[in-house]
Amino acid sequence: MDATRTVEELVAEATRDARSTQDAFRRFMEEWGSATRAYLAEGMAVQQASLTAAFDLQNAATQASRTMFDAAIQTGKSSMDQWARTTQDWQKATMGLTGATGRMIEQMVETFIPTAKR
């Protein structure tokens, strides 16, 4: 009887240890997933802020160039307008791609780390 009780206690202890290990691993995966999501979100925010700053500078340069261009050569105005529109279209496309990349990465994280909490 004493040996049986000892085996039962060992099995119970091993079961508790296994559950504890599973719980710790689950918590680790949830925290890692959340941390990864936060890191990616911050990275995307920094990238978008950098692009916005660069585009603001680019737009200011475009405006300054346009002012000089209009003053010097009125006939070239339509070319400058087209260049500005093309630049802004490119900027919008780049921002759209950046957002799509962020959503794709978020979907990948959710796919490969399904226990990650939002």
ABEGO torsion letter per residue (X at the ends): XAAAAAAAAAAAAAAAAAAAAAAAAAAAAAAAAAAAAAAAAAAAAAAAAAAAAAAAAAAAAAAAAAAAAAAABAAAAAAAAAAAAAAAAAAAAAAAAAAAAAAAAAAAAAAABAABBX
